[in-house]
């Protein structure tokens, strides 16, 4: 995926109730935005989430490594998630970058100032860049889906286990550290709220957050709501980001997490993933 040299920052193309279409925002990044700290200490919430799943850890694929073809096989399909999602071309999904996520976090909003502000800046930057868990160390694959005015991005990748667990620990502290804050872009203020999101007990460790960003788009106030989930399976992880200007997509994220984790575990065990379900319980 092309990173931060000169890139397009896309606002979700959605017709607002007032009839305004959110336009594509061009954002020239000369050298890239500054990012926050690379990690934080584990919180009590992180310790709670680091429990083993009932089925335990998979032993891995026969080769012990997730291959590129294995990552592709582990991707979910539209039949794996709730509601009426349509799969898009990979090249389209790779360029989903929501302009409302861009901005500089206001340090004055935080009691711990620079430390917490850096974590919140890291959150917003990583959501824009689709690298919530950091850069994969091996195979990775992604798939995108659309439904009305919402989008869902699903990623499977291999990481260094220490790095991916550190990222999950960092996610666990975000609802407390980044509860509510302001960020500014081109003189316009945006209000961000971060809350905890429950996930099914799957994989070896998991974290979920809900991020809401409210700010002006073409002179009209809009709110982008994203449900974000990450699940570690051994040295690998799945990441799901879904939402839009209407509401979050919690049910679809839960379905993607349940079935996606199982698909990844099957691939790592050298098995063929089960066929996608025709209906959900």
N, C-alpha and C positions, 0 to 999 in steps of 0.2 A: 504494500500500500504506500502511495506517495505521501511523504511526511511534509514537514513544515518549511519548504522554501517558499515559492509563490504558489498559493493554493486557494481554492474557492471555499468560502464558508457559507454553506447552504442553510437558510432558514427553512423550516418545514413548509412546503408549498401547500398551503391550506387556505381555503376561502373562509374568512371570518364572518360572523353573523352580520357585521356591518357591510359586508361585500368586498372587503379589502383583501387582495391576494398577497400573501407573504412573498416578497421578492427574494431572489438569490442575492446574497451579499458578497461582493468581491472583497477579499481581505489579503493584501500583499504582506507576506511574512518574510522580512529580510533578516534571516538568521534565526527566526522563531521567537515566540513569546517566552518569557522567563517562566520556569516551572518551580514548584515548591520543593520541600524536602523530600527525600527519597523514601522515607519511612518513619513510623512512630512506634513507640513501645506498645506491647499488647495490652488491651483493656480487659476488664472482667467479661464484657460481652464476647470478646474474641475467645477467651478461655472456654466460655460456654459453647461456642460454635465448633470448637476443635475436637469434638467427641467423635469416636468412630461410628460409622453407620452400622445398622444391624447386620448387614451382610459382610462387613469387614472390607479391607482393601483388596482390589484385584491384584493378582500376581503379575499382571502385565502381559504383553504380547509375547509370542515365542522369541522374538528378537530382543525383548525388553525395552523397546523404544517405539514410540508412536511414529509411524511413517506418514508421509504426505498423503498417500492413498488411504491410510487408516483414518487420518483426520477428516478427509472428505467423506468417507463412509460413515463416520460418527456424526455428521451433520444431520439435523432434523429435517423433516419435510413439512409442507403445509398441513398434511394430515396429522401431524404430531401435536399441533397446538389448537387451542380452543378457537371457536368462531370461524370467520371466513377469510383467511389470509391467502394472499397470492404471492408466490415466489417471484423474485425479480432477478435480472441478470447480475452475476457477481460484480461486474464492472460498475453497475449502478450502485450496488450496496457499498462498495468500497469508497464511494464519494459522498456518502451521507454525512454531512458536517453541519450541524445546526447553529446558525448565527447567534441565536439567543444564549448560547453557552459561552460566548466570547466576552471577556471583560477582565478588568483588574479588581481583585478583591480588596475591599476597604479594611485596612488593618485596624482602624479605630473601633470596629464592631466587636472586637474580641478582648476578653479579659487577659488572655495569655498572649495577645497581640501577634507577634511575628510567627510563633510556632503554630498556632491554630490557623492563622491566615494562610500560611504556606500549605497546610494540609488541604484547606478548602480550595486554594488555587490549583493544587495538584488534581483535585477531584474534577473541577471544571475543565481543565486542560485535557485530562485523560478521557473525559466523556466526549469532548470535541474530537479528539484524535483516535477514539475507539481503541485505546490501549490501557484500560482500567487496571489490569494486572501487570503492566509493564511489558517489555519486549520479550516475545517468545524466544526460547533457546533452541527450539527445533521446529518440527512440523507445525503448521497452522493452516486453518481454513475458515472461511466465513460464508454466511448465507443470509440474504435479506428477504423480508416479506413486507407487503403492504396490505392495509385493510382500511378502506375509506380514507380518513386523514391521519391514520397512525402508521408507524413503521416499527418493525422488529428486526434487530440485528443479532444473529447467533454466531458465536465464534468457538472454535475448538483449537487448543494449542498445547504444545509441550513447553514446560518451563523448568528452571532450576527450582527444586522443591523449597529451598530456603526462601528464594525470592517470592514465589507465589504465595507461600504461607505468610510472609511479611506483609504482602499486599492485602490479604484477607484480614489480618490483624489491624491494619490501617483502616480498612473499610468499617470494621466493627466500631471504631471510635468516632466515625463521622457524624452520626446523629447527635452526639453530645457536643463535639467540638465545633461542628458547622451547623448547629441548630437553625439559625437564621442569620443571614448576612447580606450585605449590599456589594455589588460590583458595578463598575462603570466602564462603558465603551463609547468612545467618541462623544463624551459629555452626557450620555444618557445613562440613568441609573436603572439597575435591575435588582429585584429582590429575590433571593434564593432561600428556599427552605429544604432541609434534609431531615428525613425521618426514617426510622427503622422499618424494615419490611420482613415479615416472616416467610420462611422457605420450608419446603418439605425436608425431612431428615434423610438426605441422600448424600452419597459420596463420603469423603473423609473429613471434609470441612466445608463450610458454606457461609456466605454473608449476603444480605440483601438490603438495599436502601431505596427510598423513593425521593426523587429530586424534583422540585417544582421551581421554575424560573418565570417570574413575571416582569414584563417590561414592554416598552413601546416598539411597535413594528409598523413602519410607514404611518406614524401618527396615531395608531390605534393600540390600546393595551391588549396584550396577548399573554397567555400562560402556557408554557411548555411543561408537561408533566411526564417524567420518565420513571419506570420501574426497572431497577437494575439488580441483577443477581449474578453471583459467581460461585462455582462449585469446584473444589479440588478433588481429583481422583489420582492418587499417587503423585507423580511429577507433572501431571497434566491437569487442565481445567477447561470448563466451559464457562462462557460469559454470555448473558442475555441482557439486552437493553431494548426496552419497548415503551412506546407511548406516543404522544402527539399533543396537539393544541386543545383537544376535547377532554381527555381524561387519561388516567394510567391504564395499563393493561395487565393487572395483577393475575387474572385467571389464565391468560395466555402464557405469561412468564412462568407460572406454576406448572403448567402442562409441559412447557419446553424444558424446564429443569428436571422434572420427573423422568420423562421419556429420553431426554438428551443424555442425562447421566447414565441411564441404563444402556443406551447405545454405545457410549464411550467405554463403559465397563466391558461390554461384549467384545468390542474391537480389541481392547487391551488383553482380553483373555483368549484371543484368537478365534472368536466365534463370529458368525454372521448375525448382525442385529435383527431382532424380530421385525416382522412386517408392521407398518404403521397401523394403529387402531382405526377402526371405522367409526367409533363413537367413544365418548368419555363417560366415566362413572359419574 
